Amino acid sequence: MENKPSLDRDYVYIKDRPSDKMSQQAEPDCSPYSQTVSISTTEEWEKELMEDPKNRLALSALSANNASSVLTQRSAVVADTHNFNIKIALEGAPITNQKSSGRCWLFAATNVFRVAIMKRYNLKEFELSQAYLFYWDKLEKANYMLEQILDTVEEDLEGRLIQTLLAAPVGDGGQWDMVANLVEKYGLVPQSLYPDSFNAENSSIMATLITSKLREDALELRRLASQSPDAKRSLGAVKEKMMRDIHRILTIMLGPPPNPDKEMTWEYYDKDDKFHSLTTTPLKFANELSSKASISANSGTNIHELFSLVNDPRNEYMQLLSVSRLDVGKFSSRQSGIMDMNLVDYELGFNIRLGLSKAQRLVAHESAMTHAMVLTAVHVKDEVPLRWRVQNSWGEGAGTKGWFVMSDGWMDEFVYQAVVDPR
């Protein structure tokens, strides 16, 4: 009979036969191991796996359903209720919706800003224009990217620095310091005066277009810079033309925004159904948040003096850091609105334990700062916080009419930045 080659022959590590000289020496204290996937080994694993009734049950349940739903722990759902013994008087309304965009940081910030405005003007509901800040943020990011290209024309195109600049020059994301700078330079606008366009709510096409244009512009700037010293002198004018192109794209896709220094007229009804009209500029409207009347209405809080505290175990505490937000994707449910380390029991379903520390998750890219939300209440027992009330920006269809519950254990593990009143 012809000897047929084993299917595993070319895919597994086979220890070399030792020479006579080597065979006289002691064998090294190690065992051969497979360097590739072995069919026969996986067959043995599968046989052992299926011998356990628990695994057969897991196969039936988890292969036909969402694993997170099947493994959701009822005890966590019951514990994470929307009852809190410490809560701010005015949380802000309505629940906002960032739609298919990465503007969570702008929604979280404006949801904080609006509370002072609602108190100041006696409003039942109010929304600031997130699209207004979104417009200027995109323009600022485009300008920053082109300025960085001009400053790095001597750098290797394939080097890490330039490749990082080209990777995602106008992403939707941001953090507190960025929105604070935007408000300081451009002010704030009621949403009724600059509502969301389709491309504000669905930003991917606009981002792709601007990114492609900026990458093309970056290569052109570098090409011109390499031609001669005289070419470099004209790069400023070339860059201005490029910025005009970006401005055109933004204005057509988002709409012309109010001028920060020009007057706008905001007409509104207060919660007593009385009509009012306010004429001001976006900058003056934002600066009003620091007026005595607004600070008094906001229980002494000056919105412009808020600052961020960071929790990143990889760094020493009491240091100045620059980071983003929190990671809302782990051990959380968009449908139930629960964020809890005990929400999903993956060990029960797969017999694995996920035990990375907060610092290890950051180093291994298992966790990152991906989302921003607003905390409005906390439940405390014996001076220990148990759970937090969270105002999200995913609309009323997520969580409990837009509200989420965060366990304190989840906060310890996945919250990286908190913007607070310095008092």
Buried (B, 14 or more C-beta within 10 A) or exposed (E): EEEEEEEBEEEBEEEEEEEEEEEEEEEEEEEEEEEEEBEEEEEEEEEEBEEEEEBEEBEEBBEEEEBBEBBBBEEBBEBBEBEBEEEBEBBBBEBBBBBEBBBBBBBBBBBBBBBBBBBBBBBEEBBBBBBBBBBBBBBBBBBEBBEBBBEBBEBEEEEEEBEEBBEEBBBBBBBBEBBBBBBEEBBBBBBEBBBBBEBBBEBEEBBEBBBEBBBEBBEBBBEBBEEEEEBBEEBEEBBEEBBEBBBEBBEEBBBEBBEBEEEBEBEBEEEEEEEEEBEBBBBBBBBBBEEEEBBEBBBEBBBBEBEBEBBBBEBEEEEEBEBBBBBBEBBBBBEBBBBBBBBBBBEEBBEEEEEEEBEEBBEEEEBBBBBBBBBBBBBEEEEEBBBBBBBBBBBBEBBEEBBBBBBBBBBEBBBBBBBEEEE
